[in-house]
């Protein structure tokens, strides 16, 4: 499994603005935010490169990412207005970091997306 920038963040080799951490995942602000709030939720382990590599045994892991994002939105007070979660898989979706992650976007009226 190739090393990625997110592995380096997990190992604290490069800095990140970490907003949440527990035994399963960490969340930190995206370095190039696409919305006023843009936070990435990434699992600590196992390391999985894309959504396409997920297996049924990973269901709880993915659920934890989604629940952590929803909890964060409620805690930070923007759940009521709404938010978006996105997971990009490979090139056509624009995946650039091959360590699965969930984007949480909020803080403004978000435009529609697609090709
Ligand atoms: P994706 O395009 O879905 O693979 O998302 C990768 C995200 O990681 C992009 O939105 C990048 O802006 C973000 N990113 C890359 N390097 C860093 C970093 N060092 N700290 C925080 N976010 C990063």
Backbone and ligand atoms as CSV (ligand in chain L), in Angstrom:
chain,resi,resn,atom,element,x,y,z
A,1,UNK,N,N,0.858,-1.202,0.000
A,1,UNK,CA,C,0.000,0.000,0.000
A,1,UNK,C,C,0.890,1.248,0.000
A,2,UNK,N,N,0.753,2.114,-1.017
A,2,UNK,CA,C,1.628,3.288,-1.064
A,2,UNK,C,C,1.324,4.267,0.068
A,3,UNK,N,N,2.352,4.960,0.492
A,3,UNK,CA,C,2.191,5.977,1.527
A,3,UNK,C,C,1.463,7.166,0.903
A,4,UNK,N,N,0.616,7.814,1.669
A,4,UNK,CA,C,-0.077,9.002,1.170
A,4,UNK,C,C,0.101,10.135,2.168
A,5,UNK,N,N,-0.312,11.323,1.731
A,5,UNK,CA,C,-0.262,12.499,2.607
A,5,UNK,C,C,-1.107,12.264,3.866
A,6,UNK,N,N,-2.196,11.486,3.725
A,6,UNK,CA,C,-3.050,11.245,4.893
A,6,UNK,C,C,-2.374,10.298,5.891
A,7,UNK,N,N,-1.576,9.359,5.393
A,7,UNK,CA,C,-0.804,8.522,6.319
A,7,UNK,C,C,0.151,9.408,7.121
A,8,UNK,N,N,0.747,10.360,6.437
A,8,UNK,CA,C,1.698,11.252,7.117
A,8,UNK,C,C,0.983,12.097,8.167
A,9,UNK,N,N,-0.248,12.521,7.866
A,9,UNK,CA,C,-1.031,13.265,8.864
A,9,UNK,C,C,-1.353,12.353,10.045
A,10,UNK,N,N,-1.751,11.115,9.748
A,10,UNK,CA,C,-2.067,10.166,10.832
A,10,UNK,C,C,-0.857,9.939,11.735
A,11,UNK,N,N,0.329,9.894,11.135
A,11,UNK,CA,C,1.553,9.657,11.917
A,11,UNK,C,C,2.113,10.942,12.503
A,12,UNK,N,N,1.394,12.049,12.275
A,12,UNK,CA,C,1.812,13.380,12.785
A,12,UNK,C,C,3.156,13.800,12.195
A,13,UNK,N,N,3.437,13.349,10.975
A,13,UNK,CA,C,4.687,13.762,10.309
A,13,UNK,C,C,4.519,15.098,9.607
A,14,UNK,N,N,3.280,15.415,9.235
A,14,UNK,CA,C,2.999,16.754,8.708
A,14,UNK,C,C,1.799,17.304,9.479
A,15,UNK,N,N,1.732,18.629,9.586
A,15,UNK,CA,C,0.658,19.214,10.405
A,15,UNK,C,C,-0.696,19.169,9.702
A,16,UNK,N,N,-1.732,19.182,10.500
A,16,UNK,CA,C,-3.099,19.283,9.983
A,16,UNK,C,C,-3.930,19.944,11.074
A,17,UNK,N,N,-4.990,20.601,10.650
A,17,UNK,CA,C,-5.889,21.250,11.612
A,17,UNK,C,C,-6.943,20.220,12.024
A,18,UNK,N,N,-6.591,19.408,13.007
A,18,UNK,CA,C,-7.443,18.288,13.426
A,18,UNK,C,C,-8.579,18.813,14.301
A,19,UNK,N,N,-9.815,18.492,13.914
A,19,UNK,CA,C,-10.983,18.996,14.642
A,19,UNK,C,C,-11.667,17.895,15.445
A,20,UNK,N,N,-11.321,16.642,15.185
A,20,UNK,CA,C,-11.932,15.538,15.922
A,20,UNK,C,C,-11.047,14.315,15.785
A,21,UNK,N,N,-10.990,13.515,16.835
A,21,UNK,CA,C,-10.250,12.252,16.777
A,21,UNK,C,C,-10.859,11.274,17.763
A,22,UNK,N,N,-10.948,10.017,17.369
A,22,UNK,CA,C,-11.275,8.951,18.313
A,22,UNK,C,C,-10.445,7.730,17.932
A,23,UNK,N,N,-10.761,6.573,18.501
A,23,UNK,CA,C,-9.900,5.407,18.255
A,23,UNK,C,C,-9.966,4.912,16.811
A,24,UNK,N,N,-11.043,5.291,16.111
A,24,UNK,CA,C,-11.242,4.766,14.753
A,24,UNK,C,C,-10.845,5.731,13.641
A,25,UNK,N,N,-10.907,7.030,13.876
A,25,UNK,CA,C,-10.772,7.994,12.784
A,25,UNK,C,C,-10.251,9.331,13.287
A,26,UNK,N,N,-9.780,10.130,12.316
A,26,UNK,CA,C,-9.524,11.533,12.619
A,26,UNK,C,C,-10.226,12.388,11.566
A,27,UNK,N,N,-10.480,13.632,11.961
A,27,UNK,CA,C,-11.094,14.605,11.060
A,27,UNK,C,C,-10.261,15.873,11.105
A,28,UNK,N,N,-9.989,16.433,9.935
A,28,UNK,CA,C,-9.182,17.660,9.871
A,28,UNK,C,C,-9.672,18.523,8.722
A,29,UNK,N,N,-9.351,19.823,8.807
A,29,UNK,CA,C,-9.827,20.755,7.773
A,29,UNK,C,C,-9.077,20.522,6.462
A,30,UNK,N,N,-9.841,20.578,5.362
A,30,UNK,CA,C,-9.237,20.441,4.044
A,30,UNK,C,C,-8.343,21.648,3.775
A,31,UNK,N,N,-7.193,21.381,3.193
A,31,UNK,CA,C,-6.209,22.439,2.946
A,31,UNK,C,C,-6.672,23.383,1.820
A,32,UNK,N,N,-7.588,22.942,0.990
A,32,UNK,CA,C,-8.113,23.764,-0.120
A,32,UNK,C,C,-9.642,23.723,-0.064
A,33,UNK,N,N,-10.219,24.412,0.932
A,33,UNK,CA,C,-11.661,24.258,1.189
A,33,UNK,C,C,-12.531,24.666,0.007
A,34,UNK,N,N,-13.549,23.853,-0.245
A,34,UNK,CA,C,-14.513,24.107,-1.326
A,34,UNK,C,C,-15.817,24.679,-0.786
A,35,UNK,N,N,-15.863,24.959,0.507
A,35,UNK,CA,C,-17.030,25.547,1.165
A,35,UNK,C,C,-16.514,26.168,2.460
A,36,UNK,N,N,-17.309,27.049,3.098
A,36,UNK,CA,C,-16.851,27.654,4.355
A,36,UNK,C,C,-16.430,26.608,5.401
A,37,UNK,N,N,-17.148,25.501,5.453
A,37,UNK,CA,C,-16.731,24.363,6.289
A,37,UNK,C,C,-16.380,23.216,5.343
A,38,UNK,N,N,-15.159,22.725,5.425
A,38,UNK,CA,C,-14.751,21.579,4.601
A,38,UNK,C,C,-13.800,20.734,5.440
A,39,UNK,N,N,-14.333,19.646,5.945
A,39,UNK,CA,C,-13.590,18.775,6.862
A,39,UNK,C,C,-13.523,17.381,6.244
A,40,UNK,N,N,-12.371,16.740,6.392
A,40,UNK,CA,C,-12.162,15.377,5.891
A,40,UNK,C,C,-12.158,14.404,7.062
A,41,UNK,N,N,-12.885,13.307,6.923
A,41,UNK,CA,C,-12.930,12.249,7.936
A,41,UNK,C,C,-12.235,11.036,7.346
A,42,UNK,N,N,-11.195,10.558,8.019
A,42,UNK,CA,C,-10.446,9.420,7.472
A,42,UNK,C,C,-10.269,8.335,8.544
A,43,UNK,N,N,-10.403,7.070,8.121
A,43,UNK,CA,C,-10.187,5.981,9.081
A,43,UNK,C,C,-8.700,5.828,9.408
A,44,UNK,N,N,-8.431,5.401,10.630
A,44,UNK,CA,C,-7.034,5.152,11.029
A,44,UNK,C,C,-6.556,3.818,10.473
A,45,UNK,N,N,-7.395,2.817,10.552
A,45,UNK,CA,C,-7.027,1.490,10.066
A,45,UNK,C,C,-8.282,0.648,9.959
A,46,UNK,N,N,-8.360,-0.295,9.072
A,46,UNK,CA,C,-7.306,-0.633,8.127
A,46,UNK,C,C,-7.196,0.451,7.060
A,47,UNK,N,N,-6.064,0.463,6.361
A,47,UNK,CA,C,-5.883,1.429,5.288
A,47,UNK,C,C,-6.517,0.861,4.019
A,48,UNK,N,N,-7.455,1.618,3.465
A,48,UNK,CA,C,-8.192,1.205,2.264
A,48,UNK,C,C,-8.031,2.338,1.255
A,49,UNK,N,N,-7.630,2.014,0.028
A,49,UNK,CA,C,-7.279,3.108,-0.898
A,49,UNK,C,C,-8.487,3.739,-1.591
A,50,UNK,N,N,-9.484,2.932,-1.981
A,50,UNK,CA,C,-10.654,3.501,-2.661
A,50,UNK,C,C,-11.929,2.829,-2.159
A,51,UNK,N,N,-13.055,3.464,-2.472
A,51,UNK,CA,C,-14.346,2.856,-2.128
A,51,UNK,C,C,-14.503,1.487,-2.777
A,52,UNK,N,N,-13.921,1.349,-3.964
A,52,UNK,CA,C,-14.046,0.108,-4.718
A,52,UNK,C,C,-13.398,-1.067,-3.993
A,53,UNK,N,N,-12.513,-0.776,-3.056
A,53,UNK,CA,C,-11.838,-1.846,-2.309
A,53,UNK,C,C,-12.594,-2.235,-1.042
A,54,UNK,N,N,-13.696,-1.532,-0.755
A,54,UNK,CA,C,-14.451,-1.855,0.459
A,54,UNK,C,C,-15.094,-3.229,0.346
A,55,UNK,N,N,-15.154,-3.927,1.471
A,55,UNK,CA,C,-15.776,-5.238,1.527
A,55,UNK,C,C,-16.854,-5.207,2.616
A,56,UNK,N,N,-17.766,-6.195,2.637
A,56,UNK,CA,C,-18.847,-6.160,3.621
A,56,UNK,C,C,-18.349,-5.960,5.060
A,57,UNK,N,N,-17.180,-6.489,5.363
A,57,UNK,CA,C,-16.648,-6.338,6.718
A,57,UNK,C,C,-16.253,-4.913,7.066
A,58,UNK,N,N,-16.234,-4.029,6.064
A,58,UNK,CA,C,-15.866,-2.632,6.300
A,58,UNK,C,C,-17.087,-1.749,6.561
A,59,UNK,N,N,-18.267,-2.356,6.598
A,59,UNK,CA,C,-19.499,-1.557,6.731
A,59,UNK,C,C,-19.476,-0.680,7.985
A,60,UNK,N,N,-19.017,-1.245,9.094
A,60,UNK,CA,C,-19.016,-0.468,10.343
A,60,UNK,C,C,-18.061,0.715,10.242
A,61,UNK,N,N,-16.944,0.495,9.584
A,61,UNK,CA,C,-15.947,1.550,9.419
A,61,UNK,C,C,-16.538,2.741,8.646
A,62,UNK,N,N,-17.216,2.437,7.545
A,62,UNK,CA,C,-17.824,3.503,6.741
A,62,UNK,C,C,-18.939,4.190,7.541
A,63,UNK,N,N,-19.698,3.391,8.261
A,63,UNK,CA,C,-20.743,3.961,9.112
A,63,UNK,C,C,-20.173,4.919,10.145
A,64,UNK,N,N,-19.027,4.595,10.693
A,64,UNK,CA,C,-18.396,5.468,11.685
A,64,UNK,C,C,-18.006,6.810,11.070
A,65,UNK,N,N,-17.514,6.773,9.828
A,65,UNK,CA,C,-17.165,8.037,9.160
A,65,UNK,C,C,-18.404,8.910,9.005
A,66,UNK,N,N,-19.495,8.309,8.547
A,66,UNK,CA,C,-20.723,9.074,8.314
A,66,UNK,C,C,-21.276,9.606,9.633
A,67,UNK,N,N,-21.309,8.751,10.648
A,67,UNK,CA,C,-21.850,9.185,11.945
A,67,UNK,C,C,-20.984,10.264,12.572
A,68,UNK,N,N,-19.670,10.147,12.421
A,68,UNK,CA,C,-18.777,11.169,12.984
A,68,UNK,C,C,-19.022,12.507,12.293
A,69,UNK,N,N,-19.252,12.484,10.984
A,69,UNK,CA,C,-19.532,13.724,10.258
A,69,UNK,C,C,-20.865,14.321,10.721
A,70,UNK,N,N,-21.882,13.487,10.869
A,70,UNK,CA,C,-23.197,13.977,11.311
A,70,UNK,C,C,-23.113,14.534,12.731
A,71,UNK,N,N,-22.368,13.875,13.611
A,71,UNK,CA,C,-22.183,14.369,14.985
A,71,UNK,C,C,-21.483,15.718,14.972
A,72,UNK,N,N,-20.451,15.815,14.140
A,72,UNK,CA,C,-19.693,17.068,14.037
A,72,UNK,C,C,-20.621,18.202,13.583
A,73,UNK,N,N,-21.454,17.926,12.581
A,73,UNK,CA,C,-22.374,18.941,12.057
A,73,UNK,C,C,-23.341,19.411,13.150
A,74,UNK,N,N,-23.833,18.494,13.947
A,74,UNK,CA,C,-24.747,18.874,15.034
A,74,UNK,C,C,-24.020,19.697,16.085
A,75,UNK,N,N,-22.826,19.213,16.462
A,75,UNK,CA,C,-22.032,19.901,17.489
A,75,UNK,C,C,-21.666,21.323,17.080
A,76,UNK,N,N,-21.330,21.483,15.809
A,76,UNK,CA,C,-20.873,22.789,15.322
A,76,UNK,C,C,-22.041,23.698,14.938
A,77,UNK,N,N,-23.257,23.154,14.985
A,77,UNK,CA,C,-24.440,23.998,14.818
A,77,UNK,C,C,-24.878,24.247,13.390
A,78,UNK,N,N,-24.399,23.472,12.431
A,78,UNK,CA,C,-24.869,23.693,11.069
A,78,UNK,C,C,-25.717,22.531,10.528
A,79,UNK,N,N,-26.037,21.577,11.374
A,79,UNK,CA,C,-26.855,20.445,10.909
A,79,UNK,C,C,-28.244,20.904,10.479
A,80,UNK,N,N,-28.777,21.872,11.203
A,80,UNK,CA,C,-30.133,22.345,10.909
A,80,UNK,C,C,-30.223,22.963,9.513
A,81,UNK,N,N,-29.226,23.734,9.153
A,81,UNK,CA,C,-29.227,24.360,7.819
A,81,UNK,C,C,-28.883,23.362,6.723
A,82,UNK,N,N,-28.097,22.367,7.065
A,82,UNK,CA,C,-27.774,21.323,6.102
A,82,UNK,C,C,-26.306,21.287,5.719
A,83,UNK,N,N,-25.942,20.188,5.110
A,83,UNK,CA,C,-24.542,19.971,4.722
A,83,UNK,C,C,-24.511,18.854,3.696
A,84,UNK,N,N,-23.328,18.606,3.166
A,84,UNK,CA,C,-23.160,17.540,2.163
A,84,UNK,C,C,-21.986,16.660,2.568
A,85,UNK,N,N,-22.110,15.353,2.351
A,85,UNK,CA,C,-20.960,14.462,2.488
A,85,UNK,C,C,-20.691,13.828,1.124
A,86,UNK,N,N,-19.405,13.697,0.815
A,86,UNK,CA,C,-18.986,13.198,-0.498
A,86,UNK,C,C,-17.818,12.242,-0.294
A,87,UNK,N,N,-17.841,11.142,-1.047
A,87,UNK,CA,C,-16.666,10.268,-1.105
A,87,UNK,C,C,-16.350,10.044,-2.577
A,88,UNK,N,N,-15.185,10.434,-3.003
A,88,UNK,CA,C,-14.784,10.299,-4.401
A,88,UNK,C,C,-14.055,8.984,-4.617
A,89,UNK,N,N,-14.403,8.304,-5.708
A,89,UNK,CA,C,-13.735,7.039,-6.036
A,89,UNK,C,C,-13.015,7.167,-7.372
A,90,UNK,N,N,-11.718,7.168,-7.316
A,90,UNK,CA,C,-10.821,7.140,-8.481
A,90,UNK,C,C,-10.951,8.390,-9.380
A,91,UNK,N,N,-10.306,8.276,-10.538
A,91,UNK,CA,C,-10.007,9.459,-11.357
A,91,UNK,C,C,-11.244,10.224,-11.812
A,92,UNK,N,N,-12.269,9.523,-12.309
A,92,UNK,CA,C,-13.420,10.246,-12.861
A,92,UNK,C,C,-14.140,11.074,-11.798
A,93,UNK,N,N,-14.022,10.686,-10.552
A,93,UNK,CA,C,-14.639,11.456,-9.470
A,93,UNK,C,C,-13.674,12.489,-8.897
A,94,UNK,N,N,-12.435,12.470,-9.372
A,94,UNK,CA,C,-11.457,13.447,-8.896
A,94,UNK,C,C,-10.721,13.033,-7.635
A,95,UNK,N,N,-10.715,11.723,-7.339
A,95,UNK,CA,C,-9.972,11.286,-6.150
A,95,UNK,C,C,-8.482,11.546,-6.349
A,96,UNK,N,N,-7.879,12.228,-5.397
A,96,UNK,CA,C,-6.451,12.547,-5.491
A,96,UNK,C,C,-5.632,11.892,-4.388
A,97,UNK,N,N,-6.279,11.555,-3.279
A,97,UNK,CA,C,-5.557,10.912,-2.176
A,97,UNK,C,C,-6.149,9.516,-1.993
A,98,UNK,N,N,-5.282,8.513,-2.125
A,98,UNK,CA,C,-5.762,7.136,-2.150
A,98,UNK,C,C,-5.687,6.494,-0.765
A,99,UNK,N,N,-6.504,7.071,0.105
A,99,UNK,CA,C,-6.789,6.591,1.461
A,99,UNK,C,C,-8.225,7.055,1.673
A,100,UNK,N,N,-9.174,6.123,1.769
A,100,UNK,CA,C,-10.577,6.558,1.720
A,100,UNK,C,C,-10.847,7.665,2.732
A,101,UNK,N,N,-11.690,8.591,2.304
A,101,UNK,CA,C,-12.025,9.738,3.149
A,101,UNK,C,C,-13.382,10.267,2.758
A,102,UNK,N,N,-14.017,10.892,3.715
A,102,UNK,CA,C,-15.334,11.469,3.515
A,102,UNK,C,C,-15.196,12.979,3.660
A,103,UNK,N,N,-15.662,13.710,2.644
A,103,UNK,CA,C,-15.681,15.176,2.711
A,103,UNK,C,C,-16.984,15.622,3.377
A,104,UNK,N,N,-16.894,16.544,4.303
A,104,UNK,CA,C,-18.072,17.212,4.871
A,104,UNK,C,C,-18.003,18.670,4.442
A,105,UNK,N,N,-19.038,19.122,3.722
A,105,UNK,CA,C,-19.080,20.484,3.190
A,105,UNK,C,C,-20.312,21.176,3.744
A,106,UNK,N,N,-20.131,22.406,4.192
A,106,UNK,CA,C,-21.256,23.124,4.792
A,106,UNK,C,C,-20.933,24.602,4.895
A,107,UNK,N,N,-21.917,25.336,5.413
A,107,UNK,CA,C,-21.684,26.749,5.714
A,107,UNK,C,C,-22.144,27.685,4.630
A,108,UNK,N,N,-22.746,27.171,3.574
A,108,UNK,CA,C,-23.269,28.000,2.494
A,108,UNK,C,C,-24.230,27.148,1.687
A,109,UNK,N,N,-25.037,27.828,0.875
A,109,UNK,CA,C,-25.895,27.092,-0.071
A,109,UNK,C,C,-24.978,26.439,-1.094
A,110,UNK,N,N,-24.984,25.124,-1.148
A,110,UNK,CA,C,-24.060,24.410,-2.035
A,110,UNK,C,C,-24.700,24.209,-3.404
A,111,UNK,N,N,-23.922,24.424,-4.462
A,111,UNK,CA,C,-24.441,24.237,-5.805
A,111,UNK,C,C,-24.614,22.771,-6.130
A,112,UNK,N,N,-25.380,22.498,-7.171
A,112,UNK,CA,C,-25.499,21.128,-7.624
A,112,UNK,C,C,-24.196,20.705,-8.289
A,113,UNK,N,N,-23.999,19.422,-8.441
A,113,UNK,CA,C,-22.728,18.950,-8.972
A,113,UNK,C,C,-22.970,17.827,-9.965
A,114,UNK,N,N,-21.935,17.493,-10.702
A,114,UNK,CA,C,-22.020,16.436,-11.708
A,114,UNK,C,C,-21.113,16.789,-12.857
A,115,UNK,N,N,-21.265,16.071,-13.946
A,115,UNK,CA,C,-20.363,16.301,-15.085
A,115,UNK,C,C,-20.659,17.652,-15.727
L,1,LIG,P1,P,-10.107,13.753,-3.022
L,1,LIG,O1,O,-9.924,14.684,-4.175
L,1,LIG,O2,O,-11.499,13.276,-2.827
L,1,LIG,O3,O,-9.097,12.622,-3.036
L,1,LIG,O4,O,-9.815,14.636,-1.742
L,1,LIG,C1,C,-8.534,14.867,-1.241
L,1,LIG,C2,C,-8.602,16.157,-0.475
L,1,LIG,O5,O,-7.448,16.248,0.349
L,1,LIG,C3,C,-8.619,17.415,-1.364
L,1,LIG,O6,O,-9.810,18.140,-1.138
L,1,LIG,C4,C,-7.373,18.175,-0.904
L,1,LIG,O7,O,-7.561,19.571,-0.872
L,1,LIG,C5,C,-7.131,17.597,0.477
L,1,LIG,N1,N,-5.760,17.657,0.959
L,1,LIG,C6,C,-4.627,17.317,0.287
L,1,LIG,N2,N,-3.550,17.480,1.076
L,1,LIG,C7,C,-4.016,17.923,2.279
L,1,LIG,C8,C,-3.403,18.281,3.505
L,1,LIG,N3,N,-2.053,18.217,3.675
L,1,LIG,N4,N,-4.176,18.698,4.535
L,1,LIG,C9,C,-5.519,18.774,4.369
L,1,LIG,N5,N,-6.159,18.448,3.235
L,1,LIG,C10,C,-5.426,18.036,2.193
